[in-house]
Amino acid sequence: MSTPEEIQADIERQREQLAETVDQLTQKLDVKAQTKAKVAEIQDRATTADGKPRPEVLGAAAAAAVLVGLLIWWRRR
């Protein structure tokens, strides 16, 4: 049989686990915070340390613009 101290320790462990679970669910359901984190992550990947766009991002944007221009030109022919 369990002693009162063991029961109390078990209750405390379960409370801590429940608190962790509630915190995880709160974070998962916080769409605004998730959106801000994702935007920050994308900005970090797309810019250099001084905040300028990375050269490969500029190249990809230029290539996409040229491709769109060619598609428009080809459709109008």
Buried (B, 14 or more C-beta within 10 A) or exposed (E): EEEEEEEEEEEEEEEEEEEEEEEEEEEEEEEEEEEEEEEEEEEEEBEEEEEEEEEEBEEEEEEEEEEEEEEEEEEEE
